[in-house]
Amino acid sequence: MSVPKTLEIPEGVEVSRVRTVRAEHAVHRIRAVGDRIGSILLVPGWTGSKEDFTPVLPLLAALGFDVVTYDQRGQYESPGDAADDYSLEALADDALALADAALEDERFHLLGHSFGGLVSQTLTIEHPERIRTLSLLCTGPGALGDTPTRPLQRLVTAIGKVPLLQIHELREQGIKRPAQVTAFLAKRFTANAPASLKAMTQHLLDAEDRVDEVAATGVPCWVARGETDDAWPHDAQADMAKRLGTEIVILPSAAHSPAVEAPDELVDDWRDFLLAH
């Protein structure tokens, strides 16, 4: 879960909704400053939202990119029904439909954070001709798995039986945050469609490793994590980068959510890769 430092919307960022041929999504978007050189789609992670990327939008626009980020189907302000398809393939199709509706370029840069990295890998495998580059941020080659400190299987069992607010309060127990941020996190978590949250949590338990399929597409890849990232094991992320033909970038000032923890550092390290492609 990414925790924003502020909920202020930077100048130039548009808060809107985009209806595609598949779904309706709440989005944050920004237009390139000066000459436009490309488009970027940012895919948020588990229990996340478009707000996870808001701080980097002006920085990327200043480089010449149109940028869109969004709530995935059933996340926060994007609706999702119990009967919807929340497979990784369906979520990847949602992302592509959003790109078609909201971006001007046929080929675009794609970044997935955490669970969003699994969606982004799936989209790249299914439609490599549409992906200019793939960037994977604080994510892994497949399932995250269940651990004593991250009991995802218990959460899957609880969703639909225990009120989401109760689950959220248990997760936040003992953590002190600014009141505005505390209220936002509760609102976001409880706004999730239970079917969406349950399906995404299950993917973190059983998603298969498809990194070799991503590598076979030939799409240029960039992989990074915060120095103190506490999700996928560091060696698993480094090995994923190696299999994708690159080396992992370590962001010293960040943990699991660099876009809110160290946005300038993230864009500084990502810039050369984006501009090279």
CORKA-V841842 format. One line per field, one symbol per residue. ss: DSSP state (h for helix, s for strand, l for the rest). phi: phi as a letter, one per 40 degrees, with the letter a starting at -180 (. if undefined). burial: I if it has 16 or more other ideal C-beta (glycine too) atoms within 10 Angstrom, else O. Layout:
ss=???
phi=???
burial=???
This chain:
ss=lllllllllllllssssssllllssssssslllllllssssssllllllhhhlhhhhhhhhhllsssssslllllllllllllllllhhhhhhhhhhhhhhhlllllsssssslhhhhhhhhhhhhlhhhsssssssllllllllllllllhhhhhhhsllslhhhhhhhhlllllllhhhhhhhhhhhhhllhhhhhhhhhhhhhllllhhhhhhhllssssssslllllllhhhhhhhhhhlllllsssllllllhhhhlhhhhhhhhhhhhhhl
phi=.cbccabcccdgccbabbcbcbabbcbbaacdcgccbibbbbbcbcfbadccbdccccccccchbcbbbaccdgcfcbcabccccbcdccccccccccdccbbcccbacbbbbfdcccccccccccbcccbcabbbbfbacadcgcbdcbcccccdcccgbbdcccccccccdgcbbddccdcccccccccccdcccccccccccbcccbccccdccgccbbbaacdbdbccdccccccdccccgabccbbccbbcbdcbcacccccdccdcccccb
burial=IIIIOOOOOOOOIOOOOIOIOIIIIIIIIIOIOOOOOIIIIIIIIIIIIIIIIIIIIIIIIOIOIIIIIIIIIIIIIIIIOOOIOIOIOIIIIIIIIIIOOIIOIOIIIIIIIIIIIIIIIIIIIIIIOIIIIIIIIIIIIIIIOOOOOOOIOOIIOIIOOOOIOOIIOOOOOOOOOOOOOOOIIOOIIOIIIOIIIIIIIIIIOOIOOIIOOIIOIOIIIIIIIIOOIOIIOOOIIOOIIOIIOIOIIIIOOIIIIIIIIIIOIIIOIIOOIIOOO
